[in-house]
């Protein structure tokens, strides 16, 4: 049975707590940012040709009522390229991926998708629109900085910080790397690769997870389900980022486990936990299920 160190001597408990608390602050800041997951207000797949845009009930891409004009223009799709063609008098700005800002759009503009980097963004009042590309298909993602989900967010709930769940696992390398397809709730799949199995022992029992290499190639992405998913943590499982393996070891600090975006909004795309990453133990660390928003008394 492979042994694993649950708390390296080089990291004192106080230092570990400080790191986890800093991670929590950064996590909350990202989640609640104006362009964070809580601001998602819509997601619409685009078709070839002109996709009408606005608050009109017949619009292909319908925007929240009271947030934009009834007819704002069209998103024109031609051979996987997307352009925004504004309607006459439409009040739309564009922020380029490099942060260049155009306060008013009067002519058609080609929009960069999120396929390789940050996408261009159309700005209409509190709304931000960006084009995303998944498996060769295109969709427009709508964000609202004033969405009820963001404005009424009650915060995050965590298990107590515990060194027990800061685990240094051994990496059993796959030669060659293992190809994995992660299935999404939408039915789509995306290809990933796993460098090896992260194997660790807890309470005398060996466990293993297949991490995958994240898109930027600088960290590992771990999707896992554990027995707390039945009653205290998110039912579909949680996410965890980990540093790339070092000297055949993988650091799994479950105190930094977090809920997928789909726990907060129906407009996100989330991969599902692969069967081999379902753990028969309770990982009582990291984020619990999202808190219910406060009830408004009228």
KEKE-956184 format. One record per residue: residue in three letters; z, x, y of N, C-alpha, C in turn; residue number from 0. Coordinates in steps of 0.001 Angstrom, whole numbers, padded with zeros to 6 digits. Layout:
   nuro       n_z       n_x       n_y      ca_z      ca_x      ca_y       c_z       c_x       c_y   mido
    ALA         Z         X         Y         Z         X         Y         Z         X         Y    NUM
...
END
This chain:
   nuro       n_z       n_x       n_y      ca_z      ca_x      ca_y       c_z       c_x       c_y   mido
    UNK    000000    000838   -001195    000000    000000    000000    000000    000876    001250      0
    UNK   -000800    000532    002227   -000942    001329    003441    000193    001017    004401      1
    UNK    000855    002049    004867    001941    001889    005817    001385    001890    007243      2
    UNK    002108    001266    008145    001708    001276    009548    002948    001413    010408      3
    UNK    002816    002102    011497    003916    002263    012436    003944    001060    013361      4
    UNK    005108    000365    013432    005181   -000824    014274    005608   -000483    015689      5
    UNK    006164    000697    015920    006533    001097    017273    006607    002613    017355      6
    UNK    005570    003237    017905    005561    004702    017986    006744    005209    018799      7
    UNK    007330    006287    018373    008481    006864    019073    008142    007280    020497      8
    UNK    006885    007527    020768    006492    008014    022088    006496    006915    023154      9
    UNK    006703    005671    022732    006715    004567    023684    008046    003831    023568     10
    UNK    008897    003971    024574    010201    003325    024577    010054    001821    024796     11
    UNK    011019    001026    024314    010934   -000434    024496    010761   -000857    025945     12
    UNK    011465   -000151    026852    011351   -000513    028267    009935   -000288    028781     13
    UNK    009313    000815    028329    007944    001109    028746    006976    000079    028163     14
    UNK    007223   -000314    026921    006375   -001326    026292    006471   -002647    027044     15
    UNK    007678   -003054    027399    007866   -004300    028135    007144   -004260    029479     16
    UNK    007231   -003124    030160    006557   -002991    031460    005050   -003135    031298     17
    UNK    004484   -002551    030250    003041   -002653    030010    002631   -004096    029735     18
    UNK    003408   -004795    028909    003063   -006168    028566    003186   -007073    029788     19
    UNK    004211   -006875    030597    004376   -007693    031798    003237   -007458    032790     20
    UNK    002780   -006211    032902    001641   -005912    033776    000379   -006590    033235     21
    UNK    000226   -006562    031916   -000933   -007236    031298   -000876   -008737    031581     22
    UNK    000301   -009338    031491    000435   -010773    031750    000045   -011118    033176     23
    UNK    000464   -010295    034123    000113   -010568    035524   -001392   -010501    035727     24
    UNK   -002028   -009489    035124   -003478   -009351    035251   -004198   -010504    034555     25
    UNK   -003696   -010911    033420   -004276   -012032    032683   -004223   -013308    033517     26
    UNK   -003087   -013603    034112   -002946   -014802    034932   -003861   -014749    036146     27
    UNK   -003973   -013567    036750   -004830   -013409    037919   -006289   -013692    037570     28
    UNK   -006755   -013174    036443   -008143   -013411    036030   -008377   -014882    035707     29
    UNK   -007435   -015478    035000   -007605   -016857    034556   -007646   -017829    035727     30
    UNK   -006818   -017583    036732   -006702   -018511    037858   -007585   -018151    039045     31
    UNK   -008390   -017105    038925   -009279   -016711    040013   -010287   -017823    040307     32
    UNK   -010855   -017790    041496   -011820   -018818    041898   -013014   -018872    040952     33
    UNK   -013331   -017746    040310   -014430   -017724    039343   -013910   -017543    037920     34
    UNK   -012633   -017866    037701   -012053   -017758    036370   -012387   -018964    035501     35
    UNK   -011873   -018934    034255   -012209   -019993    033307   -011720   -021360    033754     36
    UNK   -010628   -021418    034502   -010091   -022709    034925   -010996   -023427    035919     37
    UNK   -011916   -022691    036529   -012798   -023305    037515   -014044   -023933    036890     38
    UNK   -014250   -023771    035601   -015449   -024329    034972   -015460   -025850    035091     39
    UNK   -016560   -026376    035594   -016681   -027818    035806   -017915   -028401    035135     40
    UNK   -018681   -027580    034451   -019868   -028088    033784   -020667   -026979    033125     41
    UNK   -021484   -027379    032156   -022376   -026452    031455   -023539   -027270    030928     42
    UNK   -024748   -026919    031352   -025924   -027724    031003   -027034   -026801    030514     43
    UNK   -027601   -027115    029352   -028729   -026346    028842   -029989   -026678    029643     44
    UNK   -030802   -025682    029888   -032026   -025850    030660   -033232   -025944    029739     45
    UNK   -034226   -026676    030184   -035474   -026774    029439   -036593   -026096    030223     46
    UNK   -037660   -025796    029552   -038827   -025191    030195   -039363   -026130    031275     47
    UNK   -039697   -025563    032431   -040192   -026374    033534   -039112   -026592    034577     48
    UNK   -039202   -027690    035305   -038284   -027973    036399   -037080   -028787    035923     49
    UNK   -035900   -028297    036246   -034650   -028985    035952   -034043   -029417    037284     50
    UNK   -034051   -030725    037560   -033538   -031208    038840   -032037   -030972    038940     51
    UNK   -031600   -030708    040177   -030225   -030284    040420   -029634   -031100    041564     52
    UNK   -028433   -031652    041359   -027778   -032417    042416   -026755   -033376    041846     53
    UNK   -026201   -034233    042709   -025188   -035202    042272   -025798   -036531    041850     54
    UNK   -027101   -036680    042008   -027775   -037907    041602   -027585   -038136    040104     55
    UNK   -027381   -039387    039711   -027125   -039714    038302   -028284   -039314    037394     56
    UNK   -029495   -039243    037940   -030661   -038898    037128   -030967   -037399    037116     57
    UNK   -030152   -036596    037772   -030393   -035152    037823   -030247   -034537    036436     58
    UNK   -031116   -033600    036109   -030995   -032880    034836   -029700   -032071    034799     59
    UNK   -029387   -031438    035922   -028128   -030708    036062   -027306   -031465    037088     60
    UNK   -026393   -032294    036588   -025618   -033161    037474   -024367   -032433    037967     61
    UNK   -024216   -032394    039275   -023068   -031739    039889   -021989   -032771    040202     62
    UNK   -020730   -032329    040326   -019636   -033268    040616   -019878   -034048    041896     63
    UNK   -019586   -035332    041849   -019779   -036193    043007   -018971   -035699    044204     64
    UNK   -019601   -035790    045373   -018933   -035392    046600   -018925   -033905    046853     65
    UNK   -019521   -033130    045948   -019485   -031678    046082   -020812   -031093    046559     66
    UNK   -021874   -031871    046536   -023202   -031350    046915   -024105   -032525    047257     67
    UNK   -025348   -032215    047677   -026332   -033243    047978   -026798   -033925    046694     68
    UNK   -027309   -035127    046849   -027840   -035852    045695   -029029   -035112    045087     69
    UNK   -029878   -034525    045950   -031045   -033771    045483   -030996   -032390    046128     70
    UNK   -030558   -031417    045367   -030354   -030074    045909   -031571   -029175    045703     71
    UNK   -032389   -029497    044711   -033549   -028674    044390   -033769   -028681    042897     72
    UNK   -034456   -027653    042384   -034689   -027555    040939   -034432   -026129    040476     73
    UNK   -034047   -026017    039220   -034002   -024733    038530   -035252   -024679    037661     74
    UNK   -036174   -023791    038027   -037484   -023728    037370   -037469   -022631    036301     75
    UNK   -037705   -023031    035055   -037712   -022093    033924   -039151   -021825    033518     76
    UNK   -039525   -020548    033554   -040854   -020131    033132   -040713   -018880    032272     77
    UNK   -040968   -019035    030954   -040935   -017879    030045   -039637   -017083    030179     78
    UNK   -038520   -017780    030097   -037170   -017187    030118   -036746   -016656    031482     79
    UNK   -037564   -016860    032512   -037178   -016508    033882   -036777   -017788    034605     80
    UNK   -035733   -017698    035423   -035213   -018875    036123   -035261   -018641    037631     81
    UNK   -035849   -019590    038336   -035886   -019543    039803   -035236   -020805    040351     82
    UNK   -034601   -020662    041485   -034084   -021834    042198   -035048   -022175    043311     83
    UNK   -035495   -023427    043320   -036397   -023920    044353   -035622   -024961    045163     84
    UNK   -035226   -024646    046394   -034373   -025564    047158   -035136   -026777    047665     85
    UNK   -034434   -027908    047757   -034996   -029083    048418   -034939   -028863    049919     86
    UNK   -035787   -029554    050634   -035809   -029406    052085   -034451   -029782    052687     87
    UNK   -033901   -028876    053489   -032633   -029124    054152   -031403   -028861    053313     88
    UNK   -031587   -028412    052069   -030436   -028146    051193   -029609   -026984    051733     89
    UNK   -028294   -027105    051672   -027390   -026064    052134   -026896   -025264    050933     90
    UNK   -027621   -024202    050626   -027312   -023377    049454   -027355   -021911    049849     91
    UNK   -026356   -021175    049407   -026330   -019728    049612   -026485   -019052    048254     92
    UNK   -026793   -017761    048261   -026907   -017014    047013   -026186   -015689    047160     93
    UNK   -025399   -015361    046141   -024741   -014055    046072   -025342   -013292    044899     94
    UNK   -025969   -012169    045222   -026617   -011374    044200   -025580   -010633    043346     95
    UNK   -026024   -010202    042165   -025131   -009494    041254   -024514   -008269    041907     96
    UNK   -025244   -007639    042821   -024722   -006465    043516   -023918   -006810    044744     97
    UNK   -023600   -008111    044917   -022779   -008635    046011   -023528   -008824    047327     98
    UNK   -024837   -008585    047337   -025616   -008924    048531   -025563   -010438    048711     99
    UNK   -025425   -010873    049955   -025198   -012298    050227   -026274   -012839    051150    100
    UNK   -026856   -013960    050758   -027841   -014655    051582   -027268   -016019    051920    101
    UNK   -027009   -016268    053189   -026264   -017459    053586   -027048   -018752    053446    102
    UNK   -028365   -018680    053445   -029170   -019892    053315   -030454   -019578    052553    103
    UNK   -030787   -020464    051614   -031979   -020285    050796   -033010   -021320    051218    104
    UNK   -034161   -020853    051679   -035228   -021759    052125   -036480   -021642    051254    105
    UNK   -036584   -020550    050507   -037743   -020318    049651   -037263   -020135    048208    106
    UNK   -038158   -020295    047229   -037761   -020067    045831   -037208   -018656    045631    107
    UNK   -036138   -018552    044845   -035529   -017250    044558   -035374   -017093    043047    108
    UNK   -035738   -015904    042553   -035573   -015586    041139   -034111   -015220    040892    109
    UNK   -033511   -015803    039860   -032098   -015597    039570   -031911   -014694    038355    110
    UNK   -031062   -013703    038487   -030690   -012850    037359   -029684   -013593    036491    111
    UNK   -029891   -013596    035173   -028956   -014246    034258   -027839   -013260    033885    112
    UNK   -026927   -013720    033030   -025827   -012854    032593   -026177   -012055    031342    113
    UNK   -027476   -011970    031008   -027884   -011325    029758   -027461   -009866    029679    114
    UNK   -027522   -009143    030792   -027232   -007713    030741   -026165   -007277    031737    115
    UNK   -025862   -008115    032706   -024874   -007733    033723   -024377   -009000    034397    116
    UNK   -023674   -008828    035519   -023201   -009999    036268   -024405   -010791    036777    117
    UNK   -024358   -012113    036697   -025496   -012925    037132   -025484   -013162    038636    118
    UNK   -026646   -013537    039177   -026702   -014049    040544   -026003   -015404    040571    119
    UNK   -025500   -015770    041762   -024763   -017029    041862   -025237   -017842    043055    120
    UNK   -025514   -019111    042809   -025792   -020055    043878   -024463   -020652    044339    121
    UNK   -024287   -020780    045639   -023024   -021270    046193   -023292   -022506    047033    122
    UNK   -022589   -023583    046682   -022704   -024859    047397   -021282   -025352    047652    123
    UNK   -020760   -025117    048843   -019382   -025508    049124   -018418   -024808    048186    124
    UNK   -017616   -025583    047454   -016664   -024999    046502   -017296   -024730    045144    125
    UNK   -018581   -025086    044983   -019271   -024906    043709   -019996   -023564    043643    126
    UNK   -020005   -022990    042452   -020781   -021789    042161   -021560   -022040    040883    127
    UNK   -022850   -021736    040910   -023700   -021936    039735   -024285   -020604    039302    128
    UNK   -024275   -020361    037996   -024857   -019136    037454   -025588   -019456    036158    129
    UNK   -026610   -018675    035864   -027414   -018911    034663   -026950   -017964    033560    130
    UNK   -026662   -018549    032418   -026255   -017759    031258   -027327   -017835    030185    131
    UNK   -027406   -016767    029402   -028430   -016674    028358   -027737   -016397    027033    132
    UNK   -027984   -017242    026026   -027384   -017106    024714   -028450   -017301    023651    133
    UNK   -028634   -016274    022838   -029594   -016345    021727   -030956   -016835    022193    134
    UNK   -031387   -016361    023370   -032700   -016708    023886   -032769   -018035    024605    135
    UNK   -031664   -018771    024654   -031638   -020054    025362   -030872   -019901    026668    136
    UNK   -031193   -020776    027616   -030638   -020677    028960   -029801   -021905    029299    137
    UNK   -028723   -021683    030005   -027879   -022782    030473   -027371   -022433    031858    138
    UNK   -027024   -023446    032618   -026407   -023222    033917   -024925   -023552    033785    139
    UNK   -024111   -022636    034258   -022654   -022804    034238   -022208   -023163    035642    140
    UNK   -021446   -024241    035756   -020997   -024743    037054   -019505   -024477    037203    141
    UNK   -019132   -023834    038295   -017725   -023585    038596   -017361   -024325    039882    142
    UNK   -016111   -024773    039923   -015589   -025437    041113   -014233   -024821    041431    143
    UNK   -014165   -024096    042548   -012909   -023439    042921   -011803   -024444    043183    144
    UNK   -012184   -025708    043433   -011197   -026752    043698   -011066   -027725    042516    145
    UNK   -011426   -027291    041330   -011334   -028172    040170   -009882   -028553    039903    146
    UNK   -009682   -029748    039350   -008333   -030208    039036   -007672   -029297    038013    147
    UNK   -008464   -028752    037096   -007914   -027852    036083   -007306   -026616    036705    148
    UNK   -007976   -026086    037729   -007461   -024878    038390   -006328   -025216    039355    149
    UNK   -006545   -026224    040181   -005560   -026564    041204   -004233   -027011    040570    150
    UNK   -004306   -027742    039447   -003097   -028249    038810   -002604   -027428    037642    151
    UNK   -003056   -026175    037541   -002691   -025340    036386   -001179   -025102    036351    152
    UNK   -000517   -025413    035212    000936   -025275    035143    001440   -023891    034770    153
    UNK    000540   -022965    034439    000962   -021618    034063    000808   -021372    032566    154
    UNK    001247   -020198    032133    001122   -019777    030744    002502   -019685    030097    155
    UNK    002536   -019965    028798    003786   -019913    028037    003660   -018818    026982    156
    UNK    004679   -017979    026870    004628   -016825    025973    005812   -016787    025013    157
    UNK    005588   -016146    023881    006693   -015728    023021    007423   -014567    023706    158
    UNK    008684   -014334    023360    009374   -013154    023899    008644   -011871    023495    159
    UNK    008672   -010890    024372    008050   -009597    024073    008795   -008940    022921    160
    UNK    008062   -008456    021938    008678   -007889    020739    007922   -006650    020276    161
    UNK    008646   -005555    020084    008016   -004337    019559    007605   -004509    018094    162
    UNK    008176   -005503    017437    007832   -005766    016032    006342   -006050    015874    163
    UNK    005758   -006658    016907    004354   -007030    016810    003440   -006097    017603    164
    UNK    003937   -004927    017927    003065   -003855    018434    002802   -002940    017254    165
    UNK    001653   -003100    016657    001369   -002504    015352    000241   -001489    015452    166
    UNK    000475   -000333    014848   -000591    000656    014715   -001120    000554    013289    167
    UNK   -002309   -000008    013153   -002912   -000226    011843   -003791    000959    011455    168
    UNK   -004017    001081    010175   -004932    002095    009666   -006339    001492    009592    169
    UNK   -007330    002272    009961   -008710    001798    009927   -009375    002234    008634    170
    UNK   -009740    001280    007829   -010526    001561    006622   -011990    001360    007005    171
    UNK   -012667    002449    007266   -014020    002383    007827   -015019    001784    006848    172
    UNK   -015946    001038    007442   -017099    000552    006695   -018232    001546    006883    173
    UNK   -018816    001996    005778   -019940    002925    005832   -021119    002318    005092    174
    UNK   -022138    001858    005837   -022254    001836    007300   -021394    000723    007896    175
    UNK   -021433    000597    009224   -020657   -000449    009862   -021072   -001813    009309    176
    UNK   -020131   -002737    009305   -020343   -004056    008716   -020918   -005018    009739    177
    UNK   -022027   -005629    009418   -022628   -006633    010299   -021900   -007955    010112    178
    UNK   -021502   -008549    011238   -020813   -009843    011206   -021520   -010804    012146    179
    UNK   -021611   -012048    011738   -022115   -013091    012617   -020951   -014015    012948    180
    UNK   -020590   -014090    014227   -019524   -014975    014653   -020119   -016326    015032    181
    UNK   -019615   -017365    014383   -020088   -018719    014659   -019361   -019279    015873    182
    UNK   -020078   -020034    016682   -019518   -020675    017870   -019389   -022172    017623    183
    UNK   -018524   -022812    018417   -018297   -024242    018264   -019586   -025042    018433    184
    UNK   -020514   -024495    019200   -021776   -025183    019451   -022710   -025142    018246    185
    UNK   -022366   -024334    017239   -023230   -024167    016087   -024063   -022905    016134    186
    UNK   -024093   -022250    017284   -024826   -020997    017405   -024032   -019855    016787    187
    UNK   -024730   -018782    016465   -024074   -017582    015955   -024536   -016390    016780    188
    UNK   -023684   -015389    016891   -024040   -014164    017591   -023690   -012971    016712    189
    UNK   -024556   -011957    016696   -024317   -010795    015832   -023333   -009810    016447    190
    UNK   -022456   -009273    015620   -021518   -008219    016000   -021474   -007204    014859    191
    UNK   -020795   -006108    015107   -020551   -005136    014040   -019072   -004791    014025    192
    UNK   -018551   -004552    012824   -017168   -004129    012662   -017163   -002689    012143    193
    UNK   -016380   -001803    012797   -016336   -000413    012340   -015508   -000238    011083    194
    UNK   -014669   -001226    010758   -013812   -001114    009590   -012725   -002158    009623    195
    UNK   -011946   -002220    008559   -010833   -003158    008489   -009585   -002505    009065    196
    UNK   -008864   -003250    009912   -007574   -002802    010425   -006516   -003299    009454    197
    UNK   -005873   -002369    008775   -004949   -002704    007690   -003534   -002318    008102    198
    UNK   -002598   -003251    007933   -001218   -002972    008305   -000261   -003705    007373    199
    UNK    000972   -003245    007373    002015   -003844    006541    003090   -004429    007438    200
    UNK    003525   -005628    007108    004612   -006264    007835    005495   -006988    006819    201
    UNK    006773   -006674    006832    007743   -007242    005887    007309   -007024    004442    202
    UNK    006781   -005826    004179    006426   -005463    002815    005139   -006062    002299    203
    UNK    004390   -006758    003166    003131   -007388    002749    001983   -006782    003543    204
    UNK    000909   -006457    002847   -000264   -005871    003506   -001172   -006971    004047    205
    UNK   -001667   -006726    005255   -002595   -007650    005903   -003784   -006853    006430    206
    UNK   -004906   -007535    006643   -006097   -006862    007144   -006888   -007799    008043    207
    UNK   -007509   -007206    009027   -008348   -007924    009980   -009646   -007164    010162    208
    UNK   -010715   -007887    010418   -011987   -007266    010775   -012181   -007355    012285    209
    UNK   -011875   -006281    013032   -012210   -006290    014463   -013700   -006047    014631    210
    UNK   -014251   -006480    015755   -015655   -006193    016048   -015717   -005399    017353    211
    UNK   -016795   -004696    017539   -016978   -003919    018758   -017421   -004860    019867    212
    UNK   -016680   -004843    020977   -016982   -005726    022100   -018306   -005318    022732    213
    UNK   -018872   -006230    023519   -020206   -006034    024079   -020411   -004739    024824    214
    UNK   -019383   -004270    025551   -019558   -003039    026322   -019356   -001781    025483    215
    UNK   -018942   -001943    024222   -018790   -000797    023333   -017597    000081    023622    216
    UNK   -016702   -000391    024512   -015562    000435    024904   -014235   -000070    024347    217
    UNK   -014264   -001176    023613   -013032   -001710    023049   -013362   -002571    021836    218
    UNK   -012328   -002924    021097   -012472   -003804    019953   -012058   -005223    020343    219
    UNK   -012679   -006178    019716   -012397   -007599    019930   -011913   -008159    018602    220
    UNK   -010726   -008762    018604   -010128   -009292    017380   -009921   -010792    017537    221
    UNK   -010481   -011564    016638   -010208   -012992    016564   -009305   -013206    015356    222
    UNK   -008196   -013889    015535   -007304   -014096    014402   -006646   -015465    014470    223
    UNK   -006285   -015950    013309   -005512   -017180    013136   -004277   -016808    012350    224
    UNK   -003135   -017384    012692   -001911   -017121    011935   -001147   -018426    011780    225
    UNK   -000037   -018397    011102    000681   -019626    010776    001278   -020323    011990    226
    UNK    001434   -019608    013118    001913   -020292    014327    000847   -021232    014883    227
    UNK   -000415   -021039    014453   -001489   -021908    014937   -001285   -023350    014485    228
    UNK   -000415   -023540    013495   -000139   -024892    013011    000800   -025670    013925    229
    UNK    001623   -024944    014709    002639   -025681    015445    002924   -025169    016864    230
    UNK    002680   -023878    017158    003094   -023340    018449    001985   -022660    019239    231
    UNK    001059   -022020    018548   -000046   -021373    019253   -001318   -022196    019080    232
    UNK   -002382   -021795    019748   -003610   -022581    019779   -004178   -022758    018368    233
    UNK   -004539   -023993    018033   -004911   -024337    016673   -006114   -023612    016115    234
    UNK   -007057   -023247    016967   -008267   -022568    016492   -008084   -021064    016365    235
    UNK   -006923   -020548    016784   -006688   -019106    016728   -006675   -018486    018107    236
    UNK   -006413   -017190    018150   -006289   -016487    019420   -007156   -015228    019423    237
    UNK   -007288   -014632    020604   -008076   -013419    020805   -007140   -012253    021112    238
    UNK   -007646   -011063    020867   -006916   -009842    021194   -007924   -008725    021415    239
    UNK   -007759   -007971    022494   -008555   -006771    022711   -007721   -005557    022308    240
    UNK   -008386   -004569    021771   -007708   -003355    021323   -008542   -002142    021705    241
    UNK   -007888   -001009    021953   -008663    000208    022233   -009528    000581    021033    242
    UNK   -010570    001334    021264   -011379    001836    020162   -010512    002690    019244    243
    UNK   -010843    002750    017963   -010012    003508    017011   -009860    004966    017420    244
    UNK   -008686    005502    017158   -008402    006908    017423   -007747    007512    016183    245
    UNK   -008356    008583    015688   -007820    009284    014509   -007586    008332    013337    246
    UNK   -008511    007408    013170   -008411    006492    012034   -007355    005422    012183    247
    UNK   -006909    005162    013407   -005877    004147    013636   -006330    003166    014718    248
    UNK   -005781    001956    014640   -006118    000899    015587   -004815    000305    016116    249
    UNK   -004671    000271    017433   -003495   -000331    018044   -003708   -001830    018209    250
    UNK   -002850   -002618    017562   -002885   -004075    017658   -001573   -004533    018294    251
    UNK   -001597   -004736    019589   -000396   -005228    020263   -000540   -006734    020432    252
    UNK    000014   -007474    019482   -000112   -008925    019501    000645   -009565    020659    253
    UNK    001467   -008792    021359    002084   -009299    022580    001031   -009599    023643    254
    UNK   -000178   -009051    023461   -001274   -009294    024388   -002315   -010252    023805    255
    UNK   -001919   -010985    022761   -002807   -012012    022216   -002911   -013157    023225    256
    UNK   -004109   -013707    023366   -004300   -014745    024373   -005188   -015867    023848    257
    UNK   -005071   -017012    024499   -005858   -018180    024108   -007315   -018020    024528    258
    UNK   -008246   -018501    023710   -009658   -018466    024117   -009904   -019421    025272    259
    UNK   -010977   -019224    026020   -011279   -020129    027136   -011342   -021594    026733    260
    UNK   -011769   -021861    025492   -011897   -023250    025042   -010559   -023972    024969    261
    UNK   -009466   -023230    025029   -008149   -023872    025063   -007895   -024530    026412    262
    UNK   -008660   -024122    027434   -008434   -024598    028797   -009556   -025484    029335    263
    UNK   -010758   -025327    028799   -011902   -026056    029342   -012904   -026375    028235    264
    UNK   -013531   -027555    028274   -014551   -027882    027279   -015908   -027256    027581    265
    UNK   -016008   -026520    028686   -017306   -026009    029116   -017527   -024538    028764    266
    UNK   -016637   -023954    027983   -016789   -022551    027588   -017374   -022466    026183    267
    UNK   -017989   -021342    025879   -018469   -021061    024529   -017461   -020129    023860    268
    UNK   -016913   -020534    022725   -015905   -019704    022055   -016292   -019453    020603    269
    UNK   -016223   -018196    020163   -016456   -017917    018747   -015266   -018379    017912    270
    UNK   -015538   -018735    016681   -014507   -019207    015763   -013970   -018035    014938    271
    UNK   -012704   -018119    014568   -012086   -017067    013765   -012778   -016964    012414    272
    UNK   -013265   -015775    012025   -013879   -015642    010697   -012829   -015817    009604    273
    UNK   -013223   -016314    008444   -012255   -016617    007374   -011365   -015439    006993    274
    UNK   -011912   -014228    006990   -011125   -013064    006567   -010042   -012680    007569    275
    UNK   -010075   -013285    008779   -009079   -012961    009805   -008004   -014042    009936    276
    UNK   -007846   -014831    008899   -006758   -015813    008861   -005564   -015158    008171    277
    UNK   -004481   -014988    008917   -003310   -014263    008434   -002259   -015220    007883    278
    UNK   -001719   -014886    006720   -000690   -015713    006095    000698   -015249    006547    279
    UNK    000895   -015206    007856    002190   -014865    008447    002245   -015433    009846    280
    UNK    003437   -015444    010413    003620   -015951    011768    003624   -014778    012741    281
    UNK    002646   -014770    013642    002601   -013776    014716    003266   -014413    015935    282
    UNK    004589   -014291    016028    005326   -014911    017129    005360   -013948    018317    283
    UNK    004185   -013760    018875    003981   -012862    020016    002752   -013337    020769    284
    UNK    002706   -013013    022064    001557   -013386    022873    001643   -014811    023381    285
    UNK    000489   -015359    023752    000439   -016695    024349    000678   -017800    023327    286
    UNK    001403   -018825    023773    001539   -020050    023005    000438   -021022    023445    287
    UNK    000489   -022214    022896   -000484   -023237    023294   -000380   -023500    024793    288
    UNK   -001499   -023858    025437   -001452   -024145    026874   -000435   -025236    027188    289
    UNK    000237   -025074    028321    001163   -026080    028800    000398   -027288    029295    290
    UNK    000999   -028468    029168    000387   -029670    029715    000514   -029638    031233    291
    UNK   -000518   -030074    031958   -000415   -030136    033419    000655   -031132    033831    292
    UNK    001246   -030973    035002    002279   -031899    035431    001731   -033304    035635    293
    UNK    002540   -034279    035297    002135   -035681    035453    002318   -036082    036907    294
    UNK    001266   -036661    037484    001347   -037117    038869    001862   -038551    038929    295
    UNK    002896   -038752    039685    003461   -040094    039855    002895   -040695    041133    296
    UNK    002183   -041801    041002    001538   -042422    042159    002428   -043508    042748    297
END
